[in-house]
Amino acid sequence: MNRVAMPMVLAGLLVAGTLGQGGNGPLVMLLVHLGVAVLVGRELGYHGQGEPLPRTVLWPVLGFMAAALAGAATSPYGYGALTTLLEMAVFWGIAWLAVRGGMPFLDRLRTVLVLAALAQVGYVMVRRLFLDEWRSAGTFFNPNHLAAWLVVAVLLLAGSRDRRPTSREWTLHGIAVLIMFAGLVLSGSRGGMVGLGVGGLYLLIVAWGRMTRREKSAAVAGAVLVGVVVTGAMVRRFQGPDRFSLHRTGIWSGTVDMVSDNIWSGVGPGQFDWNARRYQFADGDGALSYDHLYSNSHSDWLRLPAEFGLPGAVLLILALIGTVTVIRRRRRSGSLPPSSAGAIAALLALLVQSAFQNLSHSPAVYLTAAALL
């Protein structure tokens, strides 16, 4: 395999990671980890491509990793801590490989991701029509994880062009976006809808100045139509069999208590579920009001300080701020091509959705985010 093929191999590896419950299956996880290790090993033998991380990003990231290592060293469940550190290493490995691949990698990832997303939606529709599966997760573990991944594909395709598309491209892209949006609606994910709205708004703001009057009118009409469809889907979603749909506030409250009890060091990487039972709450459902045991925070924003402590969370937030600063500087200087807007919108959508859900439990989602970074 030569270096020209590396971006396509990496993109294919990320899509393969959607199998086996969104990358959680042992065989799929082994395939992805071995593939990343091989690609990293091969890339270490080449020089002259890519660039170092800016210090405003590098130092906070190194500080966060040091905090994670310190937390893992004192964690009571060592295997859970080890697997979390391993996933973090794979995350940074893919991020580094994506930098080495450059914009050609982003172009290949977009193509492969959209094709795979269309296949996922087809699979979801088959299960909905023939198996009467109300909220299909496709090959993912959770419908919300599938929704996050579909949102990434939609936004990458919507913000993919450095030039004005032809009529044929408009038609093909429009059909693909509609199909993927249908899959998102069938997932019933409220967080996915919010993420799509935020990412879509970013793309609209970025492109507004270059749009013709006709395109602006079409964009507004499309946004209204999407809003109507999403509203109807959410009404249907709340009518479904989800007796714990409003219990996130209790879980969030228990997670906040966990953070306050372990504010400096956190409970340790991968230790949340082992500590959650100390923070159970009454669900108000019959005599066994404490039988609904939760094992995740339903918010990665809260999982971060709960497992890595407040200092670890602050360091990662500083790295995020540094990343945003770099993006703004390069966009102003013109060194970022317009097609990068789709990747930025996708990352923004994932960041927003992760406030309500644990996207960090889906390797297919967070490893794709690593590639987009």
C-alpha angles and dihedrals in degrees: 000000000000127000092258089065094047096087092052092046091050092048090050091049091054091051091047086055090068090072123086099042095322095311097316094107112103096233094048091045090051091050093051095045093048091046092051091047092052093047092047090049092051094045092052087068093061130072140189103053129096128018137248122268115263112256091243087065102029100056097048090047092051090047091051092050090050090052090049092051091049091050092048091051091060099036116122092216100056097178092055090051092048094052091049091053090047091054090049090053091051089048093056091042092058091044090054092047091050090053089051090051093050123185093335087064091052090051092051093044090053093052096045093043094052093048091049091047091054089052090049092052090050090053091048092051092050091052091047095049101038105025097034090230105170098202110016119196093198107211091337128097095235132028089229090059091050089050092052091051092048090050089055091053093047094050094044090054094042092053098037107109134093089185138035109283122239121245090259092051091048090053096046094044091046092053091047092049092049092051093049091046089053089055090050091052091049090053089063091213112160092188090051090054092051091048092050090050094052094044092046091050090053091052091048092052092048094048099037096092092053096046125102121233091257092051091049091052091049091049093052092046090049092050091052092049092049090049091054093048092047092049091052091047092051092049088053090045093057090050091059127098100276108128092171097049093115098042095091090095090060091048091048091050091052090048091052088053089051090052093049091050092051101027100148106038104015121217091288137262112309092002100109098099091049091056100037095086090068088063103046119145134204110265094197093232108133129298095322093063094156097050095099100090116189124203103183136048097238085225128069088201087066097036089060098063091033093060103026102030129238094291091054091049092049091050092052091047089052089052089051092050090049090051092051090049091052092049093050092047093050093044091053091048092049094239092121114074117229090247089070088072090083092056092048091049091049092052090048090051092051091048091053095045091049088065088071103029142033101251086162087077091067114072091193090060103041095041089053087051089053090054092050092052 
